[in-house]
């Protein structure tokens, strides 16, 4: 709320002071300004607040994870599975773990002393970081666009989230945001991956969906999807009653997929022939 939005969109000066107006060419400056003015900042703030809040420990954990989470992309760092830990997430004894997320999880779980910044975190925060390195088998785009049935979209995520608090699920998504925001190595340029090269409506949809996914550790996949679909419908078609009857879910999904806020989708569905 001070100057974080400007730093995110416009970047920083040579002394790391956030810039207060866009720089660059006309097209680039317009993209930066449009992002600042039209981004769904409350949804982003909600993710950050839920993930770390005012907790120094959780903020430290996020900084620590951001610092080392991609180190296993360097092949010579990738560990081999010890016989006493085999099999480990599909890797047999003596096999080199070439998936960088699983490789990092293996080191964090079995050899934490090799990363002192991780070792020195409180045990609860070490557990949160380990959770963030789980393979969720989750396609966020499928969920946002209602492109599949609940079990197919969310069963892997739900299994990984067993025992996780909603704040820990939010931590996972906050890490996803920081990871993608820093994907282009321009530290003085702001979050250029999002601001210049990522469709803002898609990012806003992802952020808007996260609070519903946080409930997955307690609620069923079907319940989470139904709540999300109903909320999207109400946001797209304010004042319209929710569809009911056997075709309700189909109509909700169609409205989400079509990304329209009028009656065209439901009217088209009602006029479709019965088979």
Secondary structure by P-SEA (a helix, b strand, c coil): cccccccccccccccccccccccccaaaaaaaaaaaaccaaaaaaaaaaaaccccaaaaaaaaaaaaccccccccccccccccccccccccccccccccaaaaaaaaaacccccccccccccaaaaaaaaaaaccccccaaaaaacccccccccaaaaaaaccccaaaaaaaaaaaaaaaaacccccccccccccccccaaaaaaaaaaaaaaaacccccaaaaaaaaaaaaaaaaccccccccccaaaaaaaaaaaaccccaaaaaaaaacccc
